[in-house]
Amino acid sequence: MTPPVGLASFAAAAIARTDPLKTGVTAFIYSMRTAILPFLFIFNTQLLLMGIDSVWHLALTVSSAVLAMLVFAAATQGYFLVKSRLWESAALLLVTFSLFRPGFWWDMVYPPYEELNGPALAQAVKDAPANTSLRFWVEGLSLDGNEVKKGVLVPLGEPGDVRTRLGHSGMTVMPQGQQWSVMQVKFGSTAEKLGLEQGFAITAVEVESHRPDKEWVFIPALLLLALVVISQRRRSSHTK
């Protein structure tokens, strides 16, 4: 709750003759769902139409985000169909997070990337689309005497073999077992700007894994939401 909107809670406290600080804190809790809205676009870029491949996918993304906002409001206010118990509020928060970021749980089951080396590395470089980039893992001893092990995003040129495509970034490579050794790095090239040096070894390439859609996480999340609904409906019928 920031000015000038935050002043409304203190005006309300004066009208209701309640503690202004307590009223302000309560207003802050109620407005948390609005405060996290910008972060929703960061963690769920599909709302910005990134990675959307059909109208059905867009409808699923938007509807799940709207439902997540409503469930989050219920969780922070401590009231859904009836006053929520502690475990119900925790379950609603878990449902909210799962609807907002299904990829968080999915990455634990299916890693988003896999590392390839040897012949698989060469094949991945050969099959990559023209003028794209791949992330390579390199390691070696730098000119300063430091052990280096890092991932670099290397741009590839036109289709070709490993030497041709990595040569587009300004380095000359040679196969060495399951790895590729950097024999030469051109001055001022992209490879030099990435911190690659002669003698480094390219140990693996990182490619996207083929895995099921992360939206499958919605099913257990909705089942948990249904459990909370059933629990609260039973309590509601007992009160009546």
C-alpha positions as CSV (number, residue, x, y, z in Angstrom):
1,M,0.0,0.0,0.0
2,T,1.8,3.1,-1.3
3,P,0.7,6.8,-1.3
4,P,-1.7,8.1,-2.3
5,V,-3.8,4.9,-2.2
6,G,-2.3,3.8,1.2
7,L,-3.8,6.9,2.9
8,A,-7.3,5.5,2.3
9,S,-6.7,2.8,4.9
10,F,-5.8,5.4,7.6
11,A,-8.9,7.4,6.6
12,A,-11.0,4.2,7.0
13,A,-9.4,3.5,10.4
14,A,-10.4,7.0,11.6
15,I,-14.0,6.5,10.4
16,A,-14.2,3.0,12.0
17,R,-12.3,4.2,15.1
18,T,-9.8,1.3,14.8
19,D,-6.0,1.1,15.2
20,P,-4.6,2.8,12.0
21,L,-1.5,0.6,12.0
22,K,-3.5,-2.6,12.2
23,T,-5.8,-1.4,9.5
24,G,-2.9,-0.5,7.3
25,V,-1.3,-3.9,7.7
26,T,-4.6,-5.6,6.9
27,A,-5.0,-3.4,3.8
28,F,-1.5,-4.4,2.8
29,I,-2.3,-8.1,3.1
30,Y,-5.5,-7.7,1.0
31,S,-3.6,-5.8,-1.7
32,M,-0.8,-8.3,-2.0
33,R,-2.5,-10.0,-4.9
34,T,-2.3,-6.8,-6.9
35,A,1.4,-6.3,-5.9
36,I,2.4,-9.7,-7.2
37,L,0.6,-9.2,-10.6
38,P,3.8,-7.8,-12.4
39,F,5.8,-10.8,-11.2
40,L,3.2,-13.0,-12.8
41,F,4.2,-11.8,-16.2
42,I,7.9,-12.5,-15.4
43,F,7.4,-16.1,-14.2
44,N,4.7,-16.9,-16.8
45,T,5.8,-15.3,-20.0
46,Q,3.0,-17.1,-21.9
47,L,0.8,-14.3,-20.7
48,L,2.9,-12.1,-23.0
49,L,2.1,-14.5,-25.9
50,M,5.6,-16.0,-25.7
51,G,5.5,-19.7,-26.5
52,I,1.8,-19.7,-27.3
53,D,1.1,-22.1,-30.2
54,S,-2.7,-22.2,-30.4
55,V,-5.9,-20.5,-29.3
56,W,-6.6,-23.3,-26.9
57,H,-3.1,-22.8,-25.3
58,L,-3.8,-19.1,-24.8
59,A,-7.2,-19.8,-23.3
60,L,-5.7,-22.3,-20.9
61,T,-2.9,-19.9,-19.8
62,V,-5.3,-17.0,-19.2
63,S,-7.9,-19.0,-17.4
64,S,-5.3,-20.6,-15.1
65,A,-3.8,-17.2,-14.3
66,V,-7.3,-15.7,-13.5
67,L,-8.1,-18.7,-11.3
68,A,-4.7,-18.4,-9.5
69,M,-5.4,-14.8,-8.7
70,L,-8.8,-15.6,-7.2
71,V,-7.4,-18.5,-5.2
72,F,-4.5,-16.3,-3.9
73,A,-7.1,-13.7,-2.8
74,A,-9.0,-16.4,-0.9
75,A,-5.7,-17.7,0.7
76,T,-4.5,-14.3,1.9
77,Q,-7.9,-13.3,3.2
78,G,-8.4,-16.6,5.1
79,Y,-11.8,-17.1,3.6
80,F,-13.0,-19.2,0.7
81,L,-16.4,-20.7,0.9
82,V,-16.2,-20.4,4.7
83,K,-13.4,-19.3,7.0
84,S,-10.3,-21.2,6.1
85,R,-8.3,-23.4,8.4
86,L,-4.6,-23.1,8.5
87,W,-4.0,-26.2,6.2
88,E,-6.6,-25.0,3.8
89,S,-4.9,-21.6,3.4
90,A,-1.5,-23.3,2.9
91,A,-3.1,-25.6,0.3
92,L,-4.6,-22.6,-1.5
93,L,-1.2,-20.9,-1.6
94,L,0.3,-24.2,-3.0
95,V,-2.5,-24.3,-5.7
96,T,-1.7,-20.6,-6.5
97,F,2.0,-21.2,-7.0
98,S,1.4,-24.4,-9.1
99,L,-1.0,-22.5,-11.4
100,F,1.4,-19.5,-11.6
101,R,4.6,-21.5,-12.2
102,P,3.8,-25.1,-13.3
103,G,7.3,-25.3,-14.7
104,F,8.9,-25.1,-11.3
105,W,7.5,-28.6,-10.4
106,W,7.8,-30.0,-13.9
107,D,11.6,-29.2,-14.0
108,M,12.1,-31.5,-11.0
109,V,10.5,-34.4,-12.9
110,Y,11.7,-33.6,-16.4
111,P,14.9,-31.5,-16.6
112,P,14.4,-28.7,-19.2
113,Y,17.8,-29.3,-20.8
114,E,20.1,-32.3,-21.5
115,E,23.8,-32.2,-22.1
116,L,25.2,-34.1,-25.1
117,N,28.8,-34.9,-25.9
118,G,30.8,-36.9,-28.4
119,P,28.9,-37.8,-31.6
120,A,25.7,-36.6,-30.1
121,L,27.3,-33.1,-29.7
122,A,28.4,-33.1,-33.3
123,Q,24.9,-34.1,-34.5
124,A,23.2,-31.5,-32.4
125,V,25.4,-28.8,-33.8
126,K,24.9,-30.1,-37.4
127,D,21.1,-30.2,-36.9
128,A,20.7,-26.8,-35.3
129,P,18.8,-24.2,-37.5
130,A,20.8,-21.6,-39.4
131,N,22.0,-18.5,-37.5
132,T,20.9,-19.8,-34.2
133,S,22.8,-20.2,-30.9
134,L,23.6,-23.1,-28.6
135,R,24.9,-23.2,-25.1
136,F,28.3,-25.0,-24.8
137,W,30.0,-26.1,-21.6
138,V,33.8,-25.4,-21.7
139,E,36.5,-25.9,-19.3
140,G,40.3,-25.4,-19.1
141,L,43.1,-23.4,-17.7
142,S,43.1,-19.7,-18.6
143,L,46.2,-17.6,-19.4
144,D,46.0,-16.3,-15.8
145,G,46.3,-19.8,-14.4
146,N,42.7,-20.0,-13.2
147,E,40.6,-23.1,-13.7
148,V,37.6,-22.2,-15.8
149,K,34.4,-24.2,-16.2
150,K,31.4,-22.3,-17.6
151,G,28.6,-22.3,-20.1
152,V,28.7,-19.9,-23.1
153,L,26.0,-19.2,-25.7
154,V,27.8,-19.5,-29.0
155,P,26.2,-18.2,-32.2
156,L,26.3,-20.6,-35.2
157,G,26.4,-19.6,-38.8
158,E,25.0,-21.4,-41.8
159,P,24.4,-25.2,-41.7
160,G,27.6,-27.4,-41.8
161,D,29.8,-29.5,-39.6
162,V,31.1,-28.7,-36.1
163,R,34.3,-27.0,-37.4
164,T,32.4,-24.8,-39.9
165,R,29.6,-23.7,-37.5
166,L,31.9,-23.0,-34.5
167,G,34.3,-21.3,-36.9
168,H,31.6,-18.7,-37.5
169,S,32.2,-17.4,-33.9
170,G,35.9,-17.2,-34.5
171,M,37.5,-20.4,-33.1
172,T,39.1,-23.4,-34.6
173,V,38.3,-26.7,-33.0
174,M,39.5,-30.3,-33.3
175,P,38.0,-33.5,-31.9
176,Q,39.6,-35.1,-28.9
177,G,37.8,-38.2,-27.6
178,Q,34.4,-37.1,-26.4
179,Q,35.4,-33.5,-26.4
180,W,36.4,-30.8,-28.8
181,S,39.6,-28.8,-28.2
182,V,39.8,-25.1,-29.0
183,M,43.0,-24.8,-31.1
184,Q,42.8,-21.1,-32.0
185,V,40.7,-18.1,-31.1
186,K,40.6,-15.1,-33.5
187,F,41.4,-11.7,-32.1
188,G,38.3,-9.6,-31.6
189,S,35.9,-12.5,-32.5
190,T,32.8,-13.5,-30.7
191,A,34.6,-16.4,-29.1
192,E,37.2,-14.1,-27.6
193,K,34.5,-11.8,-26.2
194,L,32.9,-14.9,-24.6
195,G,36.1,-15.6,-22.7
196,L,37.2,-18.6,-24.7
197,E,41.0,-19.3,-25.0
198,Q,43.3,-21.6,-26.8
199,G,43.5,-24.9,-25.0
200,F,40.0,-24.9,-23.7
201,A,37.9,-28.0,-24.1
202,I,34.2,-28.0,-25.2
203,T,32.8,-30.8,-23.1
204,A,29.1,-30.7,-23.9
205,V,26.3,-28.9,-25.6
206,E,23.0,-28.1,-23.9
207,V,19.8,-28.7,-25.8
208,E,16.1,-28.6,-24.9
209,S,14.7,-31.9,-23.7
210,H,11.6,-33.4,-25.3
211,R,9.1,-33.6,-22.4
212,P,5.4,-33.4,-21.8
213,D,3.7,-30.0,-21.5
214,K,4.1,-28.4,-18.1
215,E,0.3,-27.8,-18.0
216,W,-0.1,-31.3,-16.7
217,V,0.7,-29.9,-13.3
218,F,-2.7,-28.2,-13.4
219,I,-4.4,-31.5,-12.7
220,P,-3.0,-32.2,-9.2
221,A,-3.4,-28.5,-8.4
222,L,-7.1,-28.6,-9.3
223,L,-7.5,-31.8,-7.4
224,L,-6.0,-30.2,-4.3
225,L,-8.4,-27.2,-4.9
226,A,-11.3,-29.6,-5.1
227,L,-10.3,-31.2,-1.8
228,V,-10.4,-27.7,-0.1
229,V,-13.8,-27.0,-1.7
230,I,-15.2,-30.3,-0.4
231,S,-13.8,-29.7,3.1
232,Q,-15.3,-26.2,3.3
233,R,-18.7,-27.3,1.8
234,R,-19.0,-29.9,4.5
235,R,-18.3,-27.4,7.1
236,S,-20.7,-24.9,5.5
237,S,-23.5,-27.5,5.5
238,H,-22.9,-28.4,9.2
239,T,-23.1,-24.7,10.2
240,K,-26.5,-24.4,8.4
